[in-house]
């Protein structure tokens, strides 16, 4: 369990334990590097002779015991957001730590303990997730462990827990799985839905009957630290029918399978961008139960984050470092200008805009869109699985990209991927 990354290092420590140390707690010190996202410790007991020794395992940080396995485990991990059962996730403060060995039973000839300590450091990378899902804690049929299994099989890194007007799911998710659960709630009113992210218990009472009550509830959520997303605003059944002047951060332009309501939301979002707003577009499956087309990770929200933690992922979304795709397998859009990426405001308008689209298929259509409309439209040729384009900024306030694919079962082209814009200083933008 835990995460696997390329940005890691490890060290090996050995300690001979003699028979006269039986019953003692032995500390093996190590120094935790700065910016560590996860540590893993594996213990091997090398027996000396025929008699066996039994050594218990645990760990301490600078302030307290962070976990204890006893004789139940020979390895563990601690991540900033999750951990092996018996261990405490959370901040991994750099400095002096120690593996704790309990010499519970030591043979006459003693034994040698070999410890492999692996440090996984924070590094910016694209993480994949689903920001809108439901479980047995509201009207869904999935347990939280079932959701974790589904996400792991799909290759998703994180999932948003957004049960309707419920917070119980945020204290019930398993912490010994690879999937990161982002706490949330879908504030479900009779005139529209909003996702509240990042807080275990964002509001005390969900009942909203007036705009004044809506403002009050959102103020409470905001004071508790929640990010607010406007969900499926043009859904025929549960679209937004309140006034539009309210507090929110992002808009869900892609909810479940692509359909007309999503296109309406996409068109509305584009109009907001043209008007000068920097409004982040997100997506989510809205999966409630097994369904042939409403599937976890369809669409997938890609987030450029330095760690697999709720706080970092949500902060990165708020910066607009977000790409949406039909599935965890892509396509994936990389849109940059110098050191700037999707979501950023670029001051260097003399630099070229660079586009790379991966995992495309024959006849996919890539659209480059600005505040002036569609600037380029390129169809992928046979045998081509990626596309590279470059162009000058010109007098444009933003660029964004969409990928469209023909689906025979739908007998039409559907959105396959989109990215949030790169903004340019020629425009005057205000954050929503």
C-alpha positions as CSV (number, residue, x, y, z in Angstrom):
1,X,0.0,0.0,0.0
2,X,1.0,3.6,-0.2
3,X,2.2,5.5,-3.2
4,X,5.0,4.6,-5.7
5,X,7.0,7.5,-7.2
6,X,10.3,8.0,-9.0
7,X,11.3,10.8,-6.6
8,X,12.4,8.5,-3.8
9,X,15.5,7.3,-1.9
10,X,16.2,4.7,0.6
11,X,18.7,3.6,3.2
12,X,19.5,0.3,4.9
13,X,20.3,0.0,8.6
14,X,21.3,-3.2,10.4
15,X,21.4,-3.9,14.1
16,X,22.6,-7.1,15.9
17,X,20.5,-7.9,18.9
18,X,22.1,-10.1,21.5
19,X,20.2,-12.5,23.9
20,X,20.9,-10.2,26.9
21,X,18.9,-7.4,25.2
22,X,15.7,-9.5,25.4
23,X,12.8,-7.5,26.7
24,X,14.4,-4.1,25.8
25,X,13.0,-1.4,23.4
26,X,15.8,-0.5,20.9
27,X,15.7,2.7,18.9
28,X,17.3,2.8,15.4
29,X,17.5,6.5,14.6
30,X,17.1,8.0,11.1
31,X,16.8,11.4,9.7
32,X,13.6,12.2,7.7
33,X,14.4,14.5,4.8
34,X,12.5,17.7,4.2
35,X,9.5,17.6,1.9
36,X,8.8,13.9,2.5
37,X,5.4,12.8,1.4
38,X,5.7,9.2,2.6
39,X,8.0,6.8,4.4
40,X,8.0,3.0,4.2
41,X,9.9,0.7,6.5
42,X,10.5,-3.0,5.9
43,X,12.1,-5.2,8.6
44,X,13.8,-8.5,8.0
45,X,14.9,-10.6,11.0
46,X,18.0,-12.7,10.1
47,X,18.2,-15.6,12.5
48,X,21.5,-16.8,13.9
49,X,21.2,-20.6,14.2
50,X,18.2,-22.8,14.5
51,X,16.3,-21.0,17.3
52,X,14.1,-18.1,16.2
53,X,13.9,-14.6,17.6
54,X,10.7,-12.5,17.7
55,X,11.2,-8.7,17.1
56,X,8.3,-6.2,17.3
57,X,8.1,-3.1,15.0
58,X,7.1,0.5,15.5
59,X,8.2,4.1,14.8
60,X,8.4,7.5,16.6
61,X,8.8,11.0,15.3
62,X,10.2,14.0,17.3
63,X,7.2,14.2,19.5
64,X,5.5,10.9,19.9
65,X,5.0,7.3,18.9
66,X,3.6,7.4,15.4
67,X,2.7,3.7,15.1
68,X,3.1,0.2,16.5
69,X,2.7,-3.2,14.8
70,X,4.0,-5.4,17.6
71,X,4.6,-8.8,16.0
72,X,1.7,-8.4,13.5
73,X,3.7,-6.8,10.7
74,X,7.2,-6.6,9.3
75,X,6.6,-3.5,7.2
76,X,4.5,-0.3,7.3
77,X,4.0,3.0,5.5
78,X,3.0,6.5,6.7
79,X,1.8,9.0,4.2
80,X,0.6,12.6,4.8
81,X,-3.0,11.4,4.2
82,X,-3.1,7.7,5.0
83,X,-1.1,5.0,6.7
84,X,-0.9,1.3,7.5
85,X,-3.4,0.3,10.3
86,X,-1.8,1.0,13.6
87,X,0.0,4.1,12.3
88,X,-0.9,7.8,12.3
89,X,-1.0,9.6,9.0
90,X,-0.3,13.4,8.9
91,X,2.5,15.8,8.7
92,X,5.9,14.2,8.2
93,X,8.2,16.7,9.9
94,X,11.8,16.6,8.8
95,X,14.4,15.7,11.4
96,X,15.1,13.0,13.9
97,X,12.9,9.9,13.8
98,X,13.5,6.4,15.0
99,X,12.4,2.9,14.2
100,X,11.4,1.1,17.5
101,X,12.3,-2.5,17.9
102,X,11.0,-4.6,20.8
103,X,13.3,-7.5,21.5
104,X,10.4,-9.6,22.6
105,X,12.2,-13.0,22.3
106,X,15.9,-13.3,21.4
107,X,17.6,-16.7,20.7
108,X,20.8,-17.5,22.5
109,X,22.9,-16.7,19.5
110,X,21.0,-13.4,18.9
111,X,19.7,-12.1,15.6
112,X,20.4,-9.3,13.1
113,X,17.6,-6.9,12.1
114,X,17.8,-5.4,8.6
115,X,15.7,-2.2,8.1
116,X,15.0,-0.8,4.6
117,X,13.7,2.8,5.0
118,X,12.3,4.4,1.9
119,X,11.5,8.1,1.6
120,X,9.2,9.4,-1.1
121,X,9.6,13.1,-1.6
122,X,7.0,15.6,-2.8
123,X,7.1,16.3,-6.5
124,X,4.7,18.0,-8.8
125,X,2.9,15.5,-11.1
126,X,-0.4,15.0,-12.7
127,X,-2.8,13.1,-10.4
128,X,-6.1,11.6,-11.7
129,X,-9.4,11.6,-9.9
130,X,-13.2,11.8,-9.8
131,X,-14.6,14.8,-7.9
132,X,-18.2,13.9,-7.8
133,X,-19.4,10.5,-6.5
134,X,-21.9,9.0,-4.1
135,X,-22.0,6.0,-1.7
136,X,-24.3,4.2,0.8
137,X,-24.0,7.3,3.0
138,X,-26.7,8.9,0.8
139,X,-28.5,7.4,-2.3
140,X,-25.6,5.4,-3.7
141,X,-25.1,1.6,-3.4
142,X,-21.3,1.6,-3.2
143,X,-19.5,1.1,0.1
144,X,-16.4,3.3,0.6
145,X,-14.1,0.3,0.3
146,X,-15.8,-0.8,-2.9
147,X,-15.2,2.7,-4.2
148,X,-11.5,2.5,-3.3
149,X,-11.2,-0.9,-5.2
150,X,-13.0,0.6,-8.2
151,X,-10.7,3.6,-8.3
152,X,-7.6,1.6,-7.8
153,X,-8.5,-0.7,-10.7
154,X,-9.3,2.3,-12.9
155,X,-6.0,3.9,-12.1
156,X,-7.4,6.9,-10.2
157,X,-5.4,8.6,-7.4
158,X,-8.2,10.4,-5.6
159,X,-12.0,10.5,-5.3
160,X,-14.3,13.2,-3.9
161,X,-16.9,12.0,-1.3
162,X,-19.9,14.1,-2.2
163,X,-22.9,12.4,-0.7
164,X,-26.1,14.4,-0.6
165,X,-26.3,16.6,2.5
166,X,-24.3,14.1,4.5
167,X,-21.0,14.3,6.2
168,X,-20.8,10.8,7.8
169,X,-18.8,9.4,4.8
170,X,-15.9,11.8,5.7
171,X,-15.2,10.0,8.9
172,X,-15.8,6.5,7.6
173,X,-13.4,6.0,4.7
174,X,-10.6,3.4,4.9
175,X,-7.1,4.8,5.3
176,X,-5.2,1.7,4.3
177,X,-5.9,1.9,0.6
178,X,-4.1,3.5,-2.3
179,X,-7.0,5.9,-3.2
180,X,-7.1,9.3,-1.5
181,X,-10.5,10.2,-0.3
182,X,-11.2,14.0,-0.4
183,X,-13.8,15.0,2.1
184,X,-16.9,16.7,0.7
185,X,-20.6,17.1,0.7
186,X,-23.1,17.8,-2.1
187,X,-25.2,20.6,-0.8
188,X,-28.5,19.4,-2.4
189,X,-31.3,22.0,-2.5
190,X,-34.6,22.0,-4.3
191,X,-33.2,24.6,-6.8
192,X,-29.6,23.4,-7.4
193,X,-26.6,21.5,-6.2
194,X,-23.2,22.6,-5.0
195,X,-20.2,20.5,-3.9
196,X,-18.4,21.6,-0.7
197,X,-14.8,20.2,-0.7
198,X,-12.0,19.8,1.8
199,X,-14.0,19.9,5.1
200,X,-15.2,16.9,7.0
201,X,-18.3,18.7,8.4
202,X,-18.8,21.9,6.4
203,X,-22.3,23.0,7.5
204,X,-24.6,22.3,10.4
205,X,-27.9,22.5,8.4
206,X,-28.4,22.0,4.7
207,X,-32.0,23.3,4.4
208,X,-32.2,26.3,2.1
209,X,-35.4,28.0,1.0
210,X,-34.3,31.5,0.2
211,X,-31.3,33.3,-1.3
212,X,-30.5,34.7,2.1
213,X,-30.4,31.2,3.6
214,X,-28.2,30.1,0.7
215,X,-25.7,32.9,1.3
216,X,-25.7,32.1,5.0
217,X,-25.0,28.4,4.5
218,X,-22.2,29.1,2.0
219,X,-20.7,31.7,4.4
220,X,-20.6,29.0,7.0
221,X,-19.0,26.5,4.6
222,X,-16.4,29.1,3.5
223,X,-15.5,30.0,7.1
224,X,-15.0,26.3,7.8
225,X,-12.5,26.2,4.9
226,X,-14.5,24.6,2.1
227,X,-14.0,25.1,-1.6
228,X,-17.4,25.5,-3.4
229,X,-18.2,24.0,-6.8
230,X,-21.4,24.7,-8.8
231,X,-22.7,21.3,-10.0
232,X,-24.3,20.5,-13.4
233,X,-25.9,24.0,-13.7
234,X,-27.9,23.2,-16.8
235,X,-29.1,19.7,-15.8
236,X,-32.8,19.4,-16.8
237,X,-33.8,17.9,-13.5
238,X,-31.4,19.4,-10.9
239,X,-29.9,22.4,-12.7
240,X,-29.3,25.8,-11.1
241,X,-32.5,27.8,-10.5
242,X,-31.3,30.2,-7.8
243,X,-29.9,33.6,-8.6
244,X,-26.4,33.5,-10.1
245,X,-24.9,36.0,-7.7
246,X,-23.5,33.8,-5.0
247,X,-20.2,32.6,-3.6
248,X,-18.5,29.8,-5.4
249,X,-15.0,28.8,-6.8
250,X,-15.4,26.3,-9.7
251,X,-18.1,25.0,-12.1
252,X,-18.7,21.4,-13.1
253,X,-19.0,21.7,-16.8
254,X,-18.7,17.9,-17.4
255,X,-21.1,15.7,-15.4
256,X,-21.1,12.0,-16.3
257,X,-21.6,11.0,-20.0
258,X,-21.4,13.9,-22.4
259,X,-24.8,15.2,-23.3
260,X,-26.6,18.4,-24.2
261,X,-26.8,19.7,-20.6
262,X,-23.0,19.5,-20.4
263,X,-22.6,21.4,-23.7
264,X,-24.9,24.1,-22.3
265,X,-22.6,24.3,-19.2
266,X,-19.5,24.4,-21.4
267,X,-20.9,27.2,-23.5
268,X,-21.9,29.2,-20.4
269,X,-18.4,28.7,-18.9
270,X,-16.8,29.9,-22.1
271,X,-19.0,33.1,-22.0
272,X,-17.8,33.7,-18.5
273,X,-14.2,33.5,-19.7
274,X,-14.8,35.9,-22.5
275,X,-16.4,38.3,-20.1
276,X,-13.1,38.4,-18.1
277,X,-13.7,35.9,-15.3
278,X,-11.1,33.3,-14.3
279,X,-13.4,30.4,-13.5
280,X,-12.0,26.9,-13.1
281,X,-13.8,24.1,-14.9
282,X,-14.0,20.7,-13.2
283,X,-15.8,17.4,-13.9
284,X,-17.1,14.3,-12.1
285,X,-18.9,11.1,-12.9
286,X,-21.8,11.6,-10.4
287,X,-21.6,7.8,-10.0
288,X,-24.2,6.4,-7.6
289,X,-24.4,2.7,-8.5
290,X,-23.2,0.2,-11.1
291,X,-24.2,1.6,-14.6
292,X,-22.9,0.9,-18.1
293,X,-22.1,4.5,-18.8
294,X,-22.0,6.4,-15.5
295,X,-18.6,5.1,-14.3
296,X,-16.1,6.3,-11.8
297,X,-13.4,8.4,-13.6
298,X,-15.7,9.2,-16.5
299,X,-14.8,12.0,-16.8
300,X,-11.4,12.1,-15.1
301,X,-10.1,15.3,-13.5
302,X,-6.4,15.6,-13.8
303,X,-4.7,17.9,-11.2
304,X,-1.1,19.1,-11.2
305,X,-0.2,18.7,-7.5
306,X,3.0,18.2,-5.5
307,X,1.5,15.7,-3.1
308,X,-1.4,13.2,-2.9
309,X,-3.2,15.2,-0.2
310,X,-6.6,16.9,-0.1
311,X,-5.1,20.3,0.7
312,X,-2.6,20.3,-2.1
313,X,-5.0,18.9,-4.7
314,X,-7.7,21.4,-3.8
315,X,-5.2,24.3,-3.9
316,X,-4.0,23.2,-7.3
317,X,-7.6,23.0,-8.6
318,X,-8.2,26.5,-7.4
319,X,-5.2,27.6,-9.4
320,X,-6.8,26.1,-12.5
321,X,-4.1,23.5,-13.0
322,X,-6.8,21.1,-14.2
323,X,-7.4,19.0,-17.4
324,X,-10.5,16.9,-18.0
325,X,-10.6,13.7,-20.0
326,X,-13.1,11.1,-21.0
327,X,-11.3,8.4,-18.9
328,X,-8.2,7.9,-16.9
329,X,-6.5,6.8,-20.1
330,X,-6.8,10.2,-21.6
331,X,-6.5,12.0,-24.0
332,X,-4.3,14.4,-22.1
333,X,-3.8,18.0,-23.0
334,X,-0.6,19.9,-22.1
335,X,-0.9,23.6,-22.8
336,X,2.0,25.9,-21.8
337,X,3.6,29.2,-22.6
338,X,7.1,29.5,-21.2
339,X,6.9,28.5,-17.5
340,X,3.1,29.0,-17.4
341,X,0.5,26.3,-17.7
342,X,-3.2,25.9,-17.7
343,X,-4.7,28.2,-15.1
344,X,-1.8,30.6,-15.0
345,X,-1.7,34.2,-16.2
346,X,1.2,34.6,-18.5
347,X,2.9,38.0,-18.7
348,X,5.4,37.0,-21.5
349,X,3.1,37.5,-24.5
350,X,6.1,37.4,-26.9
351,X,6.7,33.7,-26.1
352,X,5.0,30.9,-28.2
353,X,2.1,28.9,-26.9
354,X,2.9,25.2,-27.0
355,X,0.3,22.4,-27.2
356,X,0.9,18.7,-26.9
357,X,-2.0,16.3,-26.9
358,X,-1.3,12.6,-26.1
359,X,-3.4,9.4,-26.5
360,X,-5.5,10.7,-29.4
361,X,-6.9,8.4,-32.1
362,X,-7.5,8.6,-35.8
363,X,-10.2,11.2,-36.7
364,X,-10.2,12.9,-33.3
365,X,-10.6,16.6,-33.7
366,X,-8.5,19.0,-31.7
367,X,-9.8,22.5,-31.3
368,X,-7.8,25.5,-30.2
369,X,-10.1,28.1,-28.7
370,X,-9.6,31.7,-27.6
371,X,-11.8,34.6,-26.5
372,X,-12.2,35.2,-30.3
373,X,-13.6,31.7,-30.8
374,X,-12.1,28.6,-32.6
375,X,-8.6,29.5,-33.8
376,X,-7.5,26.1,-35.1
377,X,-9.2,22.8,-35.8
378,X,-7.0,19.8,-36.6
379,X,-8.1,16.2,-37.3
380,X,-5.8,13.4,-36.2
381,X,-4.4,11.4,-39.1
382,X,-4.2,7.6,-39.3
383,X,-1.3,6.2,-37.3
384,X,-1.0,9.4,-35.3
385,X,-1.3,9.1,-31.5
386,X,-0.2,12.6,-30.5
387,X,-0.3,16.2,-31.7
388,X,2.1,19.1,-31.3
389,X,1.2,22.7,-32.2
390,X,2.8,26.1,-31.6
391,X,1.5,29.6,-32.2
392,X,2.0,33.2,-31.2
393,X,-0.2,34.7,-28.5
394,X,-1.4,37.6,-30.5
395,X,-4.1,39.9,-29.1
396,X,-5.8,37.2,-27.2
397,X,-6.8,37.1,-23.5
398,X,-6.8,33.3,-23.2
399,X,-6.4,30.0,-25.0
400,X,-7.9,26.7,-24.2
401,X,-8.2,23.3,-26.0
402,X,-10.9,20.7,-26.6
403,X,-10.6,17.2,-28.1
404,X,-13.7,15.6,-29.8
405,X,-14.1,12.0,-30.8
406,X,-16.7,10.1,-32.9
407,X,-18.5,7.4,-30.9
408,X,-20.4,4.9,-33.2
409,X,-22.7,3.9,-30.3
410,X,-23.8,7.6,-30.0
411,X,-23.6,8.2,-33.7
412,X,-22.0,11.6,-33.0
413,X,-18.9,13.4,-31.9
414,X,-18.6,13.8,-28.1
415,X,-16.1,15.8,-26.0
416,X,-13.1,13.6,-25.2
417,X,-10.9,16.1,-23.3
418,X,-10.6,19.8,-22.4
419,X,-8.1,21.9,-20.5
420,X,-8.5,25.1,-18.4
421,X,-7.2,28.2,-20.2
422,X,-3.9,29.9,-20.1
423,X,-4.6,33.6,-19.5
424,X,-2.6,36.5,-20.9
425,X,-1.9,39.9,-19.5
426,X,-3.5,41.6,-22.5
427,X,-6.9,40.7,-20.8
428,X,-8.3,42.0,-17.5
429,X,-9.4,39.1,-15.4
430,X,-11.1,38.8,-12.1
431,X,-11.3,35.6,-10.1
432,X,-14.9,34.4,-9.6
